[in-house]
Amino acid sequence: EVKYYMAHLCKGVVKRYELPGCNGLNFVLTKSLGGGGLSTLNTDRQGKTYAQMLLSYELDVPSN
């Protein structure tokens, strides 16, 4: 679902990594920074605002 939510930014694969012990997830969106760092024309060169976008994403959590 993250892939579809971020489709306008991510042109590659979305990989999810679980972070045991803190109930966290790490998402890696490949091909989403236009080269990254100094080679991109994107104003958010490291993609830090992408995390804020994901925080606004509403998801359904099963009751069990």
PDB file as gemmi writes it, atoms N, CA and C in Angstrom:
CRYST1    1.000    1.000    1.000  90.00  90.00  90.00 P 1                      
ATOM      1  N   GLU A   1       0.809  -1.195   0.000  1.00  0.00           N  
ATOM      2  CA  GLU A   1       0.000   0.000   0.000  1.00  0.00           C  
ATOM      3  C   GLU A   1       0.855   1.263   0.000  1.00  0.00           C  
ATOM      4  N   VAL A   2       2.009   1.209   0.632  1.00  0.00           N  
ATOM      5  CA  VAL A   2       2.905   2.368   0.633  1.00  0.00           C  
ATOM      6  C   VAL A   2       3.342   2.679  -0.792  1.00  0.00           C  
ATOM      7  N   LYS A   3       3.583   1.646  -1.582  1.00  0.00           N  
ATOM      8  CA  LYS A   3       3.996   1.835  -2.978  1.00  0.00           C  
ATOM      9  C   LYS A   3       2.954   2.653  -3.738  1.00  0.00           C  
ATOM     10  N   TYR A   4       1.687   2.364  -3.545  1.00  0.00           N  
ATOM     11  CA  TYR A   4       0.626   3.090  -4.251  1.00  0.00           C  
ATOM     12  C   TYR A   4       0.443   4.502  -3.693  1.00  0.00           C  
ATOM     13  N   TYR A   5       0.611   4.655  -2.392  1.00  0.00           N  
ATOM     14  CA  TYR A   5       0.468   5.965  -1.759  1.00  0.00           C  
ATOM     15  C   TYR A   5       1.574   6.919  -2.199  1.00  0.00           C  
ATOM     16  N   MET A   6       2.762   6.391  -2.411  1.00  0.00           N  
ATOM     17  CA  MET A   6       3.915   7.208  -2.790  1.00  0.00           C  
ATOM     18  C   MET A   6       4.256   7.075  -4.275  1.00  0.00           C  
ATOM     19  N   ALA A   7       3.338   6.554  -5.077  1.00  0.00           N  
ATOM     20  CA  ALA A   7       3.618   6.285  -6.494  1.00  0.00           C  
ATOM     21  C   ALA A   7       4.022   7.534  -7.267  1.00  0.00           C  
ATOM     22  N   HIS A   8       3.539   8.692  -6.884  1.00  0.00           N  
ATOM     23  CA  HIS A   8       3.900   9.919  -7.596  1.00  0.00           C  
ATOM     24  C   HIS A   8       5.354  10.313  -7.347  1.00  0.00           C  
ATOM     25  N   LEU A   9       5.993   9.708  -6.340  1.00  0.00           N  
ATOM     26  CA  LEU A   9       7.390  10.006  -6.020  1.00  0.00           C  
ATOM     27  C   LEU A   9       8.331   8.840  -6.276  1.00  0.00           C  
ATOM     28  N   CYS A  10       7.867   7.633  -6.029  1.00  0.00           N  
ATOM     29  CA  CYS A  10       8.720   6.450  -6.097  1.00  0.00           C  
ATOM     30  C   CYS A  10       8.579   5.764  -7.446  1.00  0.00           C  
ATOM     31  N   LYS A  11       9.676   5.688  -8.172  1.00  0.00           N  
ATOM     32  CA  LYS A  11       9.671   5.041  -9.489  1.00  0.00           C  
ATOM     33  C   LYS A  11      10.275   3.648  -9.444  1.00  0.00           C  
ATOM     34  N   GLY A  12      10.690   3.212  -8.272  1.00  0.00           N  
ATOM     35  CA  GLY A  12      11.328   1.905  -8.123  1.00  0.00           C  
ATOM     36  C   GLY A  12      10.545   0.998  -7.194  1.00  0.00           C  
ATOM     37  N   VAL A  13      11.278   0.193  -6.474  1.00  0.00           N  
ATOM     38  CA  VAL A  13      10.721  -0.805  -5.569  1.00  0.00           C  
ATOM     39  C   VAL A  13      10.638  -0.227  -4.154  1.00  0.00           C  
ATOM     40  N   VAL A  14       9.611  -0.634  -3.419  1.00  0.00           N  
ATOM     41  CA  VAL A  14       9.490  -0.265  -2.008  1.00  0.00           C  
ATOM     42  C   VAL A  14       9.846  -1.494  -1.180  1.00  0.00           C  
ATOM     43  N   LYS A  15      10.825  -1.339  -0.301  1.00  0.00           N  
ATOM     44  CA  LYS A  15      11.231  -2.427   0.586  1.00  0.00           C  
ATOM     45  C   LYS A  15      10.878  -2.042   2.008  1.00  0.00           C  
ATOM     46  N   ARG A  16      10.316  -3.008   2.742  1.00  0.00           N  
ATOM     47  CA  ARG A  16       9.938  -2.761   4.133  1.00  0.00           C  
ATOM     48  C   ARG A  16      10.809  -3.605   5.051  1.00  0.00           C  
ATOM     49  N   TYR A  17      11.335  -2.971   6.070  1.00  0.00           N  
ATOM     50  CA  TYR A  17      12.141  -3.659   7.073  1.00  0.00           C  
ATOM     51  C   TYR A  17      11.487  -3.451   8.426  1.00  0.00           C  
ATOM     52  N   GLU A  18      11.284  -4.555   9.156  1.00  0.00           N  
ATOM     53  CA  GLU A  18      10.717  -4.468  10.498  1.00  0.00           C  
ATOM     54  C   GLU A  18      11.837  -4.208  11.497  1.00  0.00           C  
ATOM     55  N   LEU A  19      11.556  -3.371  12.483  1.00  0.00           N  
ATOM     56  CA  LEU A  19      12.526  -3.031  13.520  1.00  0.00           C  
ATOM     57  C   LEU A  19      12.078  -3.670  14.827  1.00  0.00           C  
ATOM     58  N   PRO A  20      12.592  -4.852  15.128  1.00  0.00           N  
ATOM     59  CA  PRO A  20      12.152  -5.559  16.331  1.00  0.00           C  
ATOM     60  C   PRO A  20      12.539  -4.802  17.597  1.00  0.00           C  
ATOM     61  N   GLY A  21      11.685  -4.910  18.589  1.00  0.00           N  
ATOM     62  CA  GLY A  21      11.964  -4.263  19.866  1.00  0.00           C  
ATOM     63  C   GLY A  21      11.359  -2.883  20.002  1.00  0.00           C  
ATOM     64  N   CYS A  22      11.062  -2.232  18.889  1.00  0.00           N  
ATOM     65  CA  CYS A  22      10.467  -0.890  18.993  1.00  0.00           C  
ATOM     66  C   CYS A  22       9.175  -0.786  18.181  1.00  0.00           C  
ATOM     67  N   ASN A  23       8.703  -1.920  17.647  1.00  0.00           N  
ATOM     68  CA  ASN A  23       7.469  -1.951  16.855  1.00  0.00           C  
ATOM     69  C   ASN A  23       7.498  -0.928  15.725  1.00  0.00           C  
ATOM     70  N   GLY A  24       8.636  -0.776  15.091  1.00  0.00           N  
ATOM     71  CA  GLY A  24       8.790   0.202  14.014  1.00  0.00           C  
ATOM     72  C   GLY A  24       8.999  -0.457  12.665  1.00  0.00           C  
ATOM     73  N   LEU A  25       8.817   0.333  11.638  1.00  0.00           N  
ATOM     74  CA  LEU A  25       9.049  -0.103  10.264  1.00  0.00           C  
ATOM     75  C   LEU A  25       9.945   0.907   9.570  1.00  0.00           C  
ATOM     76  N   ASN A  26      10.807   0.412   8.708  1.00  0.00           N  
ATOM     77  CA  ASN A  26      11.651   1.268   7.887  1.00  0.00           C  
ATOM     78  C   ASN A  26      11.314   0.969   6.432  1.00  0.00           C  
ATOM     79  N   PHE A  27      10.926   1.979   5.680  1.00  0.00           N  
ATOM     80  CA  PHE A  27      10.614   1.810   4.267  1.00  0.00           C  
ATOM     81  C   PHE A  27      11.713   2.445   3.431  1.00  0.00           C  
ATOM     82  N   VAL A  28      12.193   1.692   2.450  1.00  0.00           N  
ATOM     83  CA  VAL A  28      13.183   2.202   1.505  1.00  0.00           C  
ATOM     84  C   VAL A  28      12.497   2.310   0.154  1.00  0.00           C  
ATOM     85  N   LEU A  29      12.425   3.521  -0.388  1.00  0.00           N  
ATOM     86  CA  LEU A  29      11.799   3.774  -1.684  1.00  0.00           C  
ATOM     87  C   LEU A  29      12.906   4.016  -2.701  1.00  0.00           C  
ATOM     88  N   THR A  30      13.150   3.019  -3.549  1.00  0.00           N  
ATOM     89  CA  THR A  30      14.229   3.153  -4.522  1.00  0.00           C  
ATOM     90  C   THR A  30      13.782   4.025  -5.687  1.00  0.00           C  
ATOM     91  N   LYS A  31      14.724   4.696  -6.266  1.00  0.00           N  
ATOM     92  CA  LYS A  31      14.495   5.579  -7.415  1.00  0.00           C  
ATOM     93  C   LYS A  31      13.450   6.651  -7.111  1.00  0.00           C  
ATOM     94  N   SER A  32      13.577   7.269  -5.954  1.00  0.00           N  
ATOM     95  CA  SER A  32      12.601   8.296  -5.588  1.00  0.00           C  
ATOM     96  C   SER A  32      13.220   9.668  -5.333  1.00  0.00           C  
ATOM     97  N   LEU A  33      14.537   9.776  -5.400  1.00  0.00           N  
ATOM     98  CA  LEU A  33      15.182  11.056  -5.106  1.00  0.00           C  
ATOM     99  C   LEU A  33      15.787  11.727  -6.334  1.00  0.00           C  
ATOM    100  N   GLY A  34      15.588  11.166  -7.503  1.00  0.00           N  
ATOM    101  CA  GLY A  34      16.120  11.790  -8.710  1.00  0.00           C  
ATOM    102  C   GLY A  34      17.633  11.872  -8.715  1.00  0.00           C  
ATOM    103  N   GLY A  35      18.289  10.888  -8.141  1.00  0.00           N  
ATOM    104  CA  GLY A  35      19.743  10.886  -8.073  1.00  0.00           C  
ATOM    105  C   GLY A  35      20.263  11.170  -6.681  1.00  0.00           C  
ATOM    106  N   GLY A  36      19.495  11.905  -5.886  1.00  0.00           N  
ATOM    107  CA  GLY A  36      19.853  12.194  -4.503  1.00  0.00           C  
ATOM    108  C   GLY A  36      20.984  13.196  -4.351  1.00  0.00           C  
ATOM    109  N   GLY A  37      21.108  13.708  -3.148  1.00  0.00           N  
ATOM    110  CA  GLY A  37      22.192  14.629  -2.828  1.00  0.00           C  
ATOM    111  C   GLY A  37      22.304  15.802  -3.770  1.00  0.00           C  
ATOM    112  N   LEU A  38      23.462  15.998  -4.327  1.00  0.00           N  
ATOM    113  CA  LEU A  38      23.724  17.152  -5.185  1.00  0.00           C  
ATOM    114  C   LEU A  38      23.262  16.976  -6.621  1.00  0.00           C  
ATOM    115  N   SER A  39      22.924  15.735  -7.024  1.00  0.00           N  
ATOM    116  CA  SER A  39      22.590  15.513  -8.432  1.00  0.00           C  
ATOM    117  C   SER A  39      21.106  15.642  -8.753  1.00  0.00           C  
ATOM    118  N   THR A  40      20.259  15.897  -7.780  1.00  0.00           N  
ATOM    119  CA  THR A  40      18.825  15.990  -8.022  1.00  0.00           C  
ATOM    120  C   THR A  40      18.355  17.445  -8.087  1.00  0.00           C  
ATOM    121  N   LEU A  41      17.278  17.652  -8.799  1.00  0.00           N  
ATOM    122  CA  LEU A  41      16.640  18.965  -8.831  1.00  0.00           C  
ATOM    123  C   LEU A  41      15.544  19.075  -7.772  1.00  0.00           C  
ATOM    124  N   ASN A  42      15.301  17.984  -7.076  1.00  0.00           N  
ATOM    125  CA  ASN A  42      14.306  17.931  -6.015  1.00  0.00           C  
ATOM    126  C   ASN A  42      14.745  18.834  -4.855  1.00  0.00           C  
ATOM    127  N   THR A  43      13.829  19.614  -4.305  1.00  0.00           N  
ATOM    128  CA  THR A  43      14.183  20.497  -3.187  1.00  0.00           C  
ATOM    129  C   THR A  43      14.425  19.725  -1.894  1.00  0.00           C  
ATOM    130  N   ASP A  44      13.881  18.524  -1.789  1.00  0.00           N  
ATOM    131  CA  ASP A  44      14.108  17.668  -0.621  1.00  0.00           C  
ATOM    132  C   ASP A  44      15.113  16.594  -1.030  1.00  0.00           C  
ATOM    133  N   ARG A  45      16.363  16.922  -1.006  1.00  0.00           N  
ATOM    134  CA  ARG A  45      17.403  16.064  -1.583  1.00  0.00           C  
ATOM    135  C   ARG A  45      17.596  14.739  -0.859  1.00  0.00           C  
ATOM    136  N   GLN A  46      17.275  14.661   0.407  1.00  0.00           N  
ATOM    137  CA  GLN A  46      17.430  13.412   1.144  1.00  0.00           C  
ATOM    138  C   GLN A  46      16.094  12.711   1.394  1.00  0.00           C  
ATOM    139  N   GLY A  47      14.998  13.297   0.987  1.00  0.00           N  
ATOM    140  CA  GLY A  47      13.695  12.667   1.143  1.00  0.00           C  
ATOM    141  C   GLY A  47      13.147  12.696   2.556  1.00  0.00           C  
ATOM    142  N   LYS A  48      13.567  13.641   3.366  1.00  0.00           N  
ATOM    143  CA  LYS A  48      13.123  13.693   4.763  1.00  0.00           C  
ATOM    144  C   LYS A  48      11.635  14.007   4.895  1.00  0.00           C  
ATOM    145  N   THR A  49      11.080  14.741   3.961  1.00  0.00           N  
ATOM    146  CA  THR A  49       9.650  15.058   4.058  1.00  0.00           C  
ATOM    147  C   THR A  49       8.769  13.872   3.690  1.00  0.00           C  
ATOM    148  N   TYR A  50       9.345  12.845   3.071  1.00  0.00           N  
ATOM    149  CA  TYR A  50       8.563  11.655   2.736  1.00  0.00           C  
ATOM    150  C   TYR A  50       8.039  10.988   4.001  1.00  0.00           C  
ATOM    151  N   ALA A  51       8.806  11.022   5.078  1.00  0.00           N  
ATOM    152  CA  ALA A  51       8.359  10.451   6.352  1.00  0.00           C  
ATOM    153  C   ALA A  51       7.128  11.178   6.861  1.00  0.00           C  
ATOM    154  N   GLN A  52       7.111  12.490   6.714  1.00  0.00           N  
ATOM    155  CA  GLN A  52       5.942  13.264   7.143  1.00  0.00           C  
ATOM    156  C   GLN A  52       4.717  12.903   6.317  1.00  0.00           C  
ATOM    157  N   MET A  53       4.921  12.628   5.040  1.00  0.00           N  
ATOM    158  CA  MET A  53       3.803  12.211   4.192  1.00  0.00           C  
ATOM    159  C   MET A  53       3.248  10.875   4.668  1.00  0.00           C  
ATOM    160  N   LEU A  54       4.122   9.944   5.029  1.00  0.00           N  
ATOM    161  CA  LEU A  54       3.667   8.639   5.512  1.00  0.00           C  
ATOM    162  C   LEU A  54       2.937   8.748   6.845  1.00  0.00           C  
ATOM    163  N   LEU A  55       3.312   9.711   7.671  1.00  0.00           N  
ATOM    164  CA  LEU A  55       2.617   9.887   8.949  1.00  0.00           C  
ATOM    165  C   LEU A  55       1.165  10.310   8.759  1.00  0.00           C  
ATOM    166  N   SER A  56       0.844  10.915   7.633  1.00  0.00           N  
ATOM    167  CA  SER A  56      -0.540  11.321   7.369  1.00  0.00           C  
ATOM    168  C   SER A  56      -1.354  10.212   6.707  1.00  0.00           C  
ATOM    169  N   TYR A  57      -0.711   9.097   6.398  1.00  0.00           N  
ATOM    170  CA  TYR A  57      -1.382   7.975   5.739  1.00  0.00           C  
ATOM    171  C   TYR A  57      -2.231   7.208   6.747  1.00  0.00           C  
ATOM    172  N   GLU A  58      -3.494   7.020   6.425  1.00  0.00           N  
ATOM    173  CA  GLU A  58      -4.394   6.269   7.299  1.00  0.00           C  
ATOM    174  C   GLU A  58      -4.441   4.824   6.845  1.00  0.00           C  
ATOM    175  N   LEU A  59      -4.287   3.904   7.800  1.00  0.00           N  
ATOM    176  CA  LEU A  59      -4.340   2.495   7.452  1.00  0.00           C  
ATOM    177  C   LEU A  59      -5.284   1.761   8.378  1.00  0.00           C  
ATOM    178  N   ASP A  60      -5.790   0.658   7.873  1.00  0.00           N  
ATOM    179  CA  ASP A  60      -6.698  -0.183   8.645  1.00  0.00           C  
ATOM    180  C   ASP A  60      -5.878  -1.191   9.444  1.00  0.00           C  
ATOM    181  N   VAL A  61      -6.142  -1.264  10.732  1.00  0.00           N  
ATOM    182  CA  VAL A  61      -5.451  -2.203  11.606  1.00  0.00           C  
ATOM    183  C   VAL A  61      -6.448  -3.273  12.019  1.00  0.00           C  
ATOM    184  N   PRO A  62      -6.125  -4.551  11.746  1.00  0.00           N  
ATOM    185  CA  PRO A  62      -7.049  -5.617  12.136  1.00  0.00           C  
ATOM    186  C   PRO A  62      -7.196  -5.693  13.658  1.00  0.00           C  
ATOM    187  N   SER A  63      -8.350  -6.117  14.114  1.00  0.00           N  
ATOM    188  CA  SER A  63      -8.633  -6.150  15.549  1.00  0.00           C  
ATOM    189  C   SER A  63      -7.946  -7.304  16.264  1.00  0.00           C  
ATOM    190  N   ASN A  64      -7.502  -8.318  15.542  1.00  0.00           N  
ATOM    191  CA  ASN A  64      -6.885  -9.479  16.211  1.00  0.00           C  
ATOM    192  C   ASN A  64      -5.401  -9.434  16.250  1.00  0.00           C  
TER     193      ASN A  64                                                      
END                                                                             
